[in-house]
Amino acid sequence: MTDPGPGFAAPAESWFRVAPLEPGVWLVGEPGHVNSWLIRGSERALLLDTGLGLADISAAVATVCPEQPRVVNSHVHFDHVGGNGLFAETAMHELGPEWIEAGCEPGQLSAYPDLVPAMAEKAAHVTMLQRSPTYIASMPAQDPIANGLRRFLPHKAVYTIVRFWGWKPGA
């Protein structure tokens, strides 16, 4: 196994899947449906969210983007800001740093559906990355499918199955 580097749990080349979606846009995916988006324009690049921080997302991004992108966080959940420290420029909601420091109670998540439309009223331009309605629900910390598979399969096999759960080969 490749050394992931200091402070990382996994090497970038085996952790991230960098896939082109259309010219100038890449999905930078992590196991477990954690997705970041790299958008390269003619003058600069932008990375929307930085994932969990378990592997070096800057190394994954560098495979398709020679210049370091500016980071914009869609919101401040741990799976969107984990790699922020790897980039020179990061933008987030003005209360983001305070929210990250304070943590989040599950009840606070109910405000998210109202936040984006309110921001859109003041913005010059808004691009929607998700066309379907967003529903927020608390999820158990345990994966019942993985727990069930562990009764019949070795732990390493279950890890491999769960890690790539939902990823489509060649996508």
N, CA, C and O of each residue as an XYZ file, in Angstrom:
684
protein
N       0.848     -1.186      0.000
C       0.000      0.000      0.000
C       0.889      1.244      0.000
O       1.912      1.280      0.684
N       0.504      2.239     -0.753
C       1.228      3.497     -0.821
C       1.073      4.263      0.492
O      -0.004      4.264      1.089
N       2.153      4.916      0.942
C       2.090      5.736      2.143
C       1.149      6.914      1.893
O       1.347      7.657      0.931
N       0.131      7.103      2.734
C      -0.829      8.177      2.502
C      -0.254      9.576      2.752
O      -0.864     10.573      2.365
N       0.900      9.653      3.389
C       1.476     10.951      3.725
C       1.124     11.316      5.156
O       0.211     10.738      5.746
N       1.850     12.278      5.712
C       1.629     12.637      7.115
C       0.239     13.212      7.364
O      -0.213     14.117      6.663
N      -0.421     12.670      8.369
C      -1.733     13.176      8.754
C      -2.911     12.633      7.973
O      -4.049     13.020      8.238
N      -2.670     11.741      7.010
C      -3.774     11.212      6.207
C      -3.978      9.724      6.479
O      -3.028      8.997      6.771
N      -5.219      9.288      6.381
C      -5.562      7.887      6.620
C      -5.413      7.033      5.367
O      -5.256      5.816      5.466
N      -5.460      7.656      4.188
C      -5.432      6.897      2.932
C      -4.660      7.690      1.875
O      -4.646      8.920      1.909
N      -4.018      6.986      0.935
C      -3.360      7.694     -0.173
C      -4.396      8.262     -1.147
O      -5.418      7.634     -1.424
N      -4.114      9.447     -1.654
C      -5.065     10.145     -2.534
C      -5.401      9.324     -3.769
O      -6.560      9.278     -4.182
N      -4.399      8.669     -4.368
C      -4.647      7.973     -5.641
C      -5.600      6.791     -5.510
O      -6.250      6.413     -6.485
N      -5.692      6.203     -4.318
C      -6.638      5.091     -4.161
C      -7.928      5.529     -3.459
O      -8.918      4.797     -3.494
N      -7.937      6.683     -2.836
C      -9.110      7.155     -2.098
C     -10.087      7.916     -2.992
O     -11.297      7.699     -2.917
N      -9.568      8.802     -3.832
C     -10.421      9.646     -4.658
C     -10.637      9.052     -6.040
O      -9.779      8.353     -6.580
N     -11.798      9.345     -6.594
C     -12.086      9.047     -7.985
C     -12.321     10.396     -8.659
O     -13.283     11.094     -8.339
N     -11.451     10.756     -9.582
C     -11.578     12.023    -10.299
C     -12.114     11.687    -11.685
O     -11.448     11.025    -12.481
N     -13.329     12.155    -11.959
C     -13.988     11.797    -13.214
C     -14.503     13.045    -13.916
O     -15.187     13.866    -13.304
N     -14.173     13.195    -15.220
C     -14.710     14.346    -15.957
C     -16.207     14.177    -16.189
O     -16.679     13.092    -16.527
N     -16.944     15.270    -16.001
C     -18.390     15.239    -16.239
C     -18.741     15.922    -17.544
O     -19.612     15.465    -18.284
N     -18.055     17.021    -17.821
C     -18.175     17.752    -19.075
C     -16.944     18.636    -19.153
O     -16.212     18.728    -18.167
N     -16.683     19.285    -20.266
C     -15.460     20.092    -20.360
C     -15.365     21.122    -19.225
O     -16.254     21.953    -19.038
N     -14.259     21.040    -18.477
C     -14.016     21.985    -17.395
C     -14.658     21.640    -16.071
O     -14.537     22.413    -15.121
N     -15.346     20.493    -15.968
C     -16.004     20.107    -14.715
C     -15.657     18.661    -14.385
O     -15.818     17.770    -15.218
N     -15.169     18.432    -13.140
C     -14.814     17.094    -12.678
C     -15.502     16.802    -11.353
O     -15.665     17.686    -10.512
N     -15.897     15.567    -11.185
C     -16.343     15.044     -9.907
C     -15.094     14.538     -9.196
O     -14.312     13.787     -9.779
N     -14.901     14.937     -7.957
C     -13.820     14.406     -7.127
C     -14.529     13.652     -6.010
O     -14.941     14.240     -5.011
N     -14.664     12.331     -6.194
C     -15.494     11.530     -5.299
C     -14.707     10.753     -4.278
O     -13.600     10.284     -4.543
N     -15.296     10.623     -3.099
C     -14.753      9.798     -2.021
C     -15.754      8.682     -1.739
O     -16.938      8.812     -2.051
N     -15.279      7.593     -1.154
C     -16.217      6.527     -0.787
C     -17.306      7.057      0.142
O     -17.062      7.954      0.949
N     -18.479      6.508      0.024
C     -19.577      6.901      0.902
C     -20.346      8.098      0.390
O     -20.986      8.799      1.175
N     -20.298      8.351     -0.910
C     -21.082      9.418     -1.539
C     -20.689     10.812     -1.091
O     -21.540     11.700     -1.020
N     -19.415     11.022     -0.788
C     -18.914     12.358     -0.486
C     -18.324     12.902     -1.778
O     -17.316     12.391     -2.267
N     -18.943     13.927     -2.327
C     -18.525     14.459     -3.623
C     -18.100     15.913     -3.520
O     -18.750     16.725     -2.862
N     -17.005     16.222     -4.177
C     -16.558     17.594     -4.378
C     -16.566     17.826     -5.877
O     -16.571     16.872     -6.655
N     -16.569     19.089     -6.289
C     -16.685     19.424     -7.701
C     -15.597     20.404     -8.066
O     -15.469     21.449     -7.428
N     -14.808     20.091     -9.080
C     -13.775     20.984     -9.581
C     -14.285     21.619    -10.862
O     -14.685     20.924    -11.796
N     -14.267     22.947    -10.900
C     -14.727     23.684    -12.072
C     -13.571     24.569    -12.533
O     -13.114     25.436    -11.788
N     -13.092     24.348    -13.776
C     -11.982     25.138    -14.322
C     -12.498     26.058    -15.407
O     -13.090     25.620    -16.393
N     -12.261     27.338    -15.203
C     -12.601     28.330    -16.216
C     -11.348     28.705    -16.985
O     -10.298     28.085    -16.814
N     -11.456     29.714    -17.827
C     -10.313     30.120    -18.639
C      -9.267     30.861    -17.817
O      -8.099     30.894    -18.204
N      -9.660     31.462    -16.685
C      -8.718     32.234    -15.886
C      -8.418     31.641    -14.525
O      -7.343     31.884    -13.978
N      -9.325     30.877    -13.966
C      -9.094     30.312    -12.637
C      -9.939     29.063    -12.431
O     -10.799     28.726    -13.245
N      -9.668     28.391    -11.324
C     -10.379     27.157    -11.000
C     -11.015     27.290     -9.617
O     -10.539     28.033     -8.759
N     -12.109     26.543     -9.432
C     -12.830     26.561     -8.172
C     -13.104     25.125     -7.750
O     -13.492     24.298     -8.575
N     -12.909     24.826     -6.482
C     -13.243     23.522     -5.920
C     -14.387     23.733     -4.949
O     -14.240     24.431     -3.946
N     -15.533     23.126     -5.249
C     -16.702     23.226     -4.382
C     -16.634     22.092     -3.372
O     -16.890     20.934     -3.703
N     -16.290     22.433     -2.146
C     -16.147     21.518     -1.010
C     -14.844     20.722     -1.090
O     -14.307     20.479     -2.171
N     -14.351     20.323      0.086
C     -13.058     19.626      0.145
C     -13.135     18.265      0.817
O     -12.103     17.696      1.175
N     -14.323     17.740      0.993
C     -14.470     16.370      1.478
C     -14.148     16.172      2.946
O     -14.179     17.103      3.750
N     -13.835     14.920      3.268
C     -13.652     14.492      4.648
C     -12.301     14.873      5.249
O     -12.188     15.036      6.464
N     -11.283     15.016      4.414
C      -9.947     15.287      4.937
C      -9.178     14.038      5.322
O      -8.146     14.131      5.987
N      -9.664     12.860      4.914
C      -8.978     11.607      5.230
C      -7.824     11.319      4.273
O      -6.946     10.512      4.578
N      -7.829     11.975      3.126
C      -6.755     11.839      2.140
C      -6.507     13.227      1.546
O      -7.321     14.136      1.707
N      -5.386     13.374      0.865
C      -4.964     14.674      0.338
C      -5.736     15.011     -0.938
O      -5.351     14.596     -2.032
N      -6.833     15.770     -0.789
C      -7.651     16.128     -1.944
C      -6.894     17.057     -2.888
O      -7.182     17.084     -4.085
N      -5.925     17.823     -2.369
C      -5.155     18.707     -3.258
C      -4.331     17.894     -4.248
O      -4.136     18.319     -5.386
N      -3.845     16.728     -3.826
C      -3.095     15.848     -4.739
C      -4.017     15.272     -5.806
O      -3.621     15.156     -6.966
N      -5.238     14.913     -5.429
C      -6.199     14.380     -6.396
C      -6.583     15.456     -7.419
O      -6.662     15.179     -8.616
N      -6.819     16.667     -6.948
C      -7.185     17.774     -7.825
C      -6.035     18.109     -8.778
O      -6.265     18.430     -9.944
N      -4.805     18.033     -8.283
C      -3.633     18.374     -9.099
C      -3.459     17.453    -10.303
O      -2.746     17.806    -11.242
N      -4.096     16.281    -10.296
C      -3.981     15.376    -11.448
C      -4.680     15.923    -12.684
O      -4.372     15.508    -13.801
N      -5.629     16.860    -12.497
C      -6.345     17.442    -13.640
C      -6.303     18.970    -13.660
O      -6.803     19.593    -14.597
N      -5.713     19.569    -12.635
C      -5.706     21.034    -12.521
C      -4.346     21.493    -12.006
O      -4.088     21.385    -10.807
N      -3.464     22.005    -12.874
C      -2.120     22.378    -12.428
C      -2.101     23.554    -11.449
O      -1.226     23.616    -10.586
N      -3.056     24.489    -11.567
C      -3.088     25.603    -10.624
C      -3.952     25.246     -9.423
O      -4.902     24.472     -9.537
N      -3.610     25.823     -8.263
C      -4.409     25.536     -7.076
C      -5.735     26.289     -7.162
O      -5.740     27.502     -7.369
N      -6.860     25.588     -7.007
C      -8.161     26.263     -7.114
C      -8.513     27.033     -5.846
O      -7.969     26.781     -4.770
N      -9.419     27.956     -5.999
C     -10.029     28.591     -4.838
C     -11.095     27.630     -4.340
O     -11.788     27.009     -5.146
N     -11.238     27.498     -3.033
C     -12.231     26.607     -2.443
C     -13.442     27.414     -2.005
O     -13.309     28.481     -1.405
N     -14.630     26.892     -2.313
C     -15.879     27.459     -1.814
C     -16.625     26.315     -1.135
O     -16.824     25.255     -1.730
N     -17.035     26.533      0.105
C     -17.783     25.508      0.830
C     -19.276     25.762      0.699
O     -19.749     26.868      0.961
N     -20.025     24.728      0.288
C     -21.474     24.853      0.163
C     -22.112     25.019      1.538
O     -23.093     25.745      1.697
N     -21.547     24.346      2.519
C     -21.928     24.489      3.920
C     -20.807     23.897      4.760
O     -19.817     23.416      4.209
N     -20.940     23.922      6.063
C     -19.783     23.611      6.902
C     -19.871     22.269      7.635
O     -19.307     22.126      8.720
N     -20.563     21.294      7.064
C     -20.526     19.953      7.659
C     -19.136     19.369      7.485
O     -18.420     19.730      6.551
N     -18.752     18.467      8.381
C     -17.391     17.910      8.384
C     -17.008     17.277      7.053
O     -15.834     17.299      6.684
N     -17.957     16.720      6.330
C     -17.630     16.056      5.065
C     -17.543     17.033      3.889
O     -17.425     16.606      2.741
N     -17.601     18.325      4.163
C     -17.468     19.344      3.124
C     -16.263     20.254      3.351
O     -15.861     20.975      2.437
N     -15.679     20.236      4.552
C     -14.602     21.174      4.890
C     -13.311     20.489      5.336
O     -12.359     21.168      5.723
N     -13.261     19.168      5.288
C     -12.127     18.427      5.839
C     -10.775     18.732      5.217
O      -9.751     18.630      5.892
N     -10.750     19.108      3.932
C      -9.487     19.393      3.264
C      -9.215     20.875      3.074
O      -8.298     21.233      2.335
N      -9.983     21.749      3.718
C      -9.817     23.192      3.523
C      -8.395     23.664      3.795
O      -7.897     24.538      3.086
N      -7.741     23.114      4.790
C      -6.412     23.554      5.179
C      -5.341     23.305      4.126
O      -4.228     23.815      4.252
N      -5.655     22.534      3.092
C      -4.689     22.228      2.035
C      -4.662     23.284      0.938
O      -3.856     23.194      0.012
N      -5.527     24.274      1.033
C      -5.653     25.276     -0.020
C      -5.438     26.680      0.541
O      -5.760     26.960      1.696
N      -4.888     27.555     -0.299
C      -4.551     28.919      0.121
C      -5.785     29.801      0.276
O      -5.829     30.636      1.179
N      -6.791     29.631     -0.590
C      -7.992     30.475     -0.563
C      -9.225     29.640     -0.295
O      -9.504     28.681     -1.014
N      -9.970     30.009      0.750
C     -11.206     29.308      1.089
C     -12.292     30.333      1.360
O     -12.070     31.308      2.078
N     -13.459     30.112      0.788
C     -14.602     30.995      1.026
C     -15.762     30.166      1.560
O     -16.014     29.053      1.100
N     -16.455     30.724      2.527
C     -17.635     30.074      3.088
C     -18.543     31.162      3.640
O     -18.175     32.336      3.674
N     -19.715     30.766      4.065
C     -20.637     31.711      4.685
C     -19.909     32.418      5.824
O     -19.074     31.815      6.498
N     -20.221     33.689      6.039
C     -19.501     34.467      7.049
C     -19.578     33.862      8.450
O     -18.689     34.101      9.268
N     -20.617     33.088      8.741
C     -20.727     32.437     10.049
C     -20.084     31.052     10.067
O     -20.036     30.403     11.112
N     -19.585     30.595      8.902
C     -19.014     29.256      8.804
C     -17.952     28.932      9.834
O     -18.068     27.912     10.513
N     -16.913     29.758      9.984
C     -15.878     29.430     10.981
C     -16.450     29.297     12.387
O     -16.037     28.422     13.149
N     -17.395     30.157     12.729
C     -18.019     30.091     14.048
C     -18.819     28.788     14.190
O     -18.784     28.147     15.240
N     -19.535     28.403     13.132
C     -20.319     27.166     13.170
C     -19.417     25.947     13.286
O     -19.724     25.014     14.028
N     -18.300     25.950     12.553
C     -17.373     24.817     12.619
C     -16.838     24.670     14.033
O     -16.774     23.564     14.570
N     -16.458     25.782     14.628
C     -15.906     25.757     15.979
C     -16.940     25.293     16.997
O     -16.610     24.569     17.937
N     -18.189     25.711     16.812
C     -19.244     25.408     17.778
C     -19.804     24.000     17.630
O     -20.345     23.458     18.594
N     -19.690     23.392     16.458
C     -20.333     22.104     16.226
C     -21.770     22.320     15.798
O     -22.196     23.459     15.609
N     -22.524     21.240     15.643
C     -23.875     21.363     15.117
C     -24.803     20.383     15.820
O     -24.496     19.197     15.946
N     -25.932     20.892     16.273
C     -26.980     20.050     16.827
C     -27.863     19.583     15.673
O     -28.085     20.347     14.733
N     -28.380     18.340     15.716
C     -29.212     17.850     14.610
C     -30.379     18.765     14.255
O     -30.731     18.862     13.079
N     -30.985     19.433     15.219
C     -32.114     20.316     14.952
C     -31.747     21.514     14.093
O     -32.606     22.076     13.414
N     -30.462     21.918     14.116
C     -30.029     23.069     13.329
C     -30.071     22.780     11.831
O     -30.132     23.710     11.027
N     -30.039     21.525     11.452
C     -30.032     21.167     10.037
C     -31.331     21.548      9.334
O     -31.356     21.693      8.111
N     -32.392     21.709     10.089
C     -33.683     22.015      9.475
C     -33.684     23.389      8.790
O     -34.580     23.663      7.992
N     -32.714     24.252      9.077
C     -32.668     25.580      8.469
C     -32.100     25.560      7.049
O     -32.312     26.515      6.302
N     -31.392     24.511      6.655
C     -30.716     24.498      5.354
C     -31.638     24.704      4.158
O     -31.265     25.456      3.258
N     -32.819     24.088      4.087
C     -33.661     24.317      2.899
C     -34.043     25.784      2.700
O     -34.296     26.195      1.567
N     -34.092     26.581      3.765
C     -34.451     27.994      3.649
C     -33.243     28.883      3.369
O     -33.401     30.003      2.882
N     -32.044     28.401      3.670
C     -30.839     29.220      3.554
C     -30.510     29.562      2.107
O     -30.221     30.718      1.799
N     -30.549     28.578      1.217
C     -30.148     28.813     -0.172
C     -31.094     29.777     -0.883
O     -30.612     30.712     -1.522
N     -32.422     29.603     -0.808
C     -33.279     30.593     -1.464
C     -33.056     32.012     -0.932
O     -33.124     32.978     -1.692
N     -32.790     32.139      0.370
C     -32.537     33.464      0.940
C     -31.244     34.059      0.383
O     -31.185     35.257      0.106
N     -30.219     33.240      0.220
C     -28.951     33.706     -0.361
C     -29.144     34.070     -1.831
O     -28.562     35.041     -2.315
N     -29.962     33.289     -2.542
C     -30.170     33.506     -3.972
C     -30.812     34.863     -4.252
O     -30.570     35.450     -5.307
N     -31.626     35.371     -3.323
C     -32.256     36.675     -3.507
C     -31.226     37.800     -3.571
O     -31.460     38.823     -4.214
N     -30.072     37.607     -2.895
C     -29.054     38.651     -2.830
C     -27.917     38.424     -3.822
O     -27.128     39.336     -4.070
N     -27.819     37.230     -4.389
C     -26.694     36.897     -5.267
C     -26.941     37.381     -6.691
O     -28.084     37.492     -7.136
N     -25.852     37.667     -7.395
C     -25.967     38.074     -8.796
C     -26.286     36.886     -9.683
O     -26.962     37.035    -10.701
N     -25.809     35.708     -9.309
C     -26.021     34.512    -10.113
C     -25.996     33.289     -9.201
O     -25.160     33.206     -8.301
N     -26.893     32.353     -9.421
C     -26.947     31.123     -8.638
C     -26.987     29.949     -9.599
O     -27.759     29.956    -10.558
N     -26.165     28.944     -9.351
C     -26.174     27.720    -10.148
C     -26.614     26.580     -9.249
O     -26.014     26.345     -8.200
N     -27.660     25.869     -9.656
C     -28.151     24.755     -8.870
C     -27.425     23.489     -9.300
O     -27.429     23.140    -10.481
N     -26.799     22.795     -8.343
C     -26.083     21.567     -8.645
C     -26.942     20.334     -8.405
O     -26.568     19.228     -8.795
N     -28.065     20.516     -7.778
C     -28.947     19.393     -7.483
C     -30.347     19.786     -7.902
O     -30.880     20.789     -7.427
N     -30.951     19.004     -8.792
C     -32.269     19.364     -9.303
C     -33.409     18.842     -8.455
O     -34.524     19.358     -8.535
N     -33.153     17.835     -7.652
C     -34.238     17.264     -6.862
C     -34.349     17.989     -5.517
O     -33.382     18.602     -5.064
N     -35.516     17.923     -4.880
C     -35.653     18.549     -3.562
C     -34.692     17.903     -2.565
O     -34.351     16.727     -2.696
N     -34.266     18.660     -1.589
C     -33.356     18.158     -0.569
C     -34.143     17.852      0.685
O     -34.937     18.669      1.151
N     -33.917     16.674      1.225
C     -34.539     16.276      2.470
C     -33.428     15.979      3.459
O     -32.445     15.325      3.108
N     -33.567     16.444      4.674
C     -32.545     16.256      5.689
C     -33.107     15.339      6.753
O     -34.192     15.577      7.284
N     -32.364     14.290      7.060
C     -32.801     13.332      8.068
C     -31.606     12.863      8.868
O     -30.493     12.801      8.346
N     -31.823     12.535     10.122
C     -30.761     11.955     10.924
C     -30.568     10.511     10.483
O     -31.539      9.793     10.242
N     -29.323     10.093     10.380
C     -29.010      8.732      9.955
C     -28.254      8.030     11.076
O     -27.516      8.678     11.818
N     -28.423      6.730     11.211
C     -27.688      6.018     12.255
C     -26.189      6.022     11.970
O     -25.769      6.062     10.813
N     -25.395      5.981     13.023
C     -23.936      5.961     12.868
C     -23.457      4.594     12.375
O     -22.313      4.461     11.941
N     -24.305      3.602     12.437
C     -23.970      2.251     12.002
C     -24.575      1.993     10.627
O     -25.653      2.498     10.313
N     -23.891      1.216      9.818
C     -24.400      0.834      8.504
C     -25.007     -0.560      8.634
O     -24.267     -1.532      8.787
N     -26.346     -0.686      8.577
C     -26.967     -1.986      8.789
C     -26.577     -3.005      7.714
O     -26.494     -4.200      7.999
N     -26.338     -2.546      6.487
C     -25.932     -3.477      5.430
C     -24.553     -4.046      5.744
O     -24.336     -5.254      5.655
N     -23.621     -3.165      6.113
C     -22.270     -3.628      6.458
C     -22.315     -4.551      7.669
O     -21.637     -5.578      7.688
N     -23.096     -4.202      8.668
C     -23.194     -5.048      9.862
C     -23.748     -6.431      9.510
O     -23.297     -7.446     10.041
N     -24.737     -6.455      8.603
C     -25.295     -7.746      8.178
C     -24.289     -8.572      7.392
O     -24.178     -9.779      7.605
N     -23.548     -7.930      6.479
C     -22.540     -8.641      5.689
C     -21.435     -9.209      6.557
O     -20.886    -10.269      6.255
N     -21.101     -8.506      7.644
C     -20.019     -8.972      8.527
C     -20.346    -10.311      9.197
O     -19.444    -10.999      9.675
N     -21.619    -10.681      9.234
C     -22.001    -11.961      9.822
C     -21.611    -13.129      8.916
O     -21.473    -14.264      9.374
N     -21.431    -12.829      7.596
C     -21.185    -13.897      6.639
C     -19.855    -13.788      5.912
O     -19.358    -14.783      5.383
N     -19.267    -12.589      5.876
C     -18.055    -12.367      5.094
C     -16.919    -11.863      5.986
O     -17.168    -11.302      7.053
N     -15.674    -12.063      5.550
C     -14.552    -11.501      6.296
C     -14.621     -9.974      6.300
O     -15.147     -9.362      5.370
N     -14.081     -9.369      7.360
C     -14.151     -7.908      7.507
C     -13.528     -7.174      6.320
O     -14.046     -6.138      5.903
N     -12.425     -7.690      5.766
C     -11.766     -7.024      4.644
C     -12.676     -7.013      3.409
O     -12.714     -6.023      2.679
N     -13.400     -8.098      3.176
C     -14.323     -8.156      2.038
C     -15.471     -7.166      2.232
O     -15.877     -6.492      1.285
N     -15.995     -7.077      3.456
C     -17.080     -6.137      3.743
C     -16.591     -4.707      3.550
O     -17.309     -3.882      2.984
N     -15.387     -4.403      4.009
C     -14.818     -3.066      3.833
C     -14.770     -2.690      2.353
O     -15.159     -1.584      1.978
N     -14.292     -3.613      1.510
C     -14.179     -3.340      0.076
C     -15.552     -3.103     -0.542
O     -15.722     -2.177     -1.335
N     -16.521     -3.920     -0.191
C     -17.876     -3.779     -0.736
C     -18.478     -2.437     -0.316
O     -19.007     -1.705     -1.152
N     -18.400     -2.115      0.968
C     -19.020     -0.902      1.487
C     -18.296      0.341      0.970
O     -18.933      1.360      0.706
N     -16.980      0.267      0.824
C     -16.206      1.420      0.360
C     -16.631      1.843     -1.040
O     -16.683      3.036     -1.337
N     -16.931      0.893     -1.887
C     -17.301      1.214     -3.257
C     -18.806      1.127     -3.493
O     -19.252      1.118     -4.640
N     -19.580      1.063     -2.432
C     -21.030      0.972     -2.511
C     -21.564      2.163     -3.297
O     -21.310      3.309     -2.924
N     -22.280      1.920     -4.352
C     -22.890      2.986     -5.125
C     -22.009      3.588     -6.197
O     -22.477      4.421     -6.974
N     -20.741      3.191     -6.266
C     -19.861      3.720     -7.317
C     -20.041      2.869     -8.552
O     -20.036      1.642     -8.464
N     -20.199      3.491     -9.690
C     -20.373      2.772    -10.941
C     -19.023      2.699    -11.660
O     -18.423      3.738    -11.934
N     -18.537      1.506    -11.970
C     -17.260      1.420    -12.683
C     -17.286      2.205    -13.978
O     -18.255      2.134    -14.735
N     -16.223      2.957    -14.236
C     -16.095      3.707    -15.473
C     -16.905      4.994    -15.507
O     -16.876      5.721    -16.500
N     -17.628      5.280    -14.429
C     -18.441      6.502    -14.422
C     -17.593      7.716    -14.127
O     -18.108      8.833    -14.081
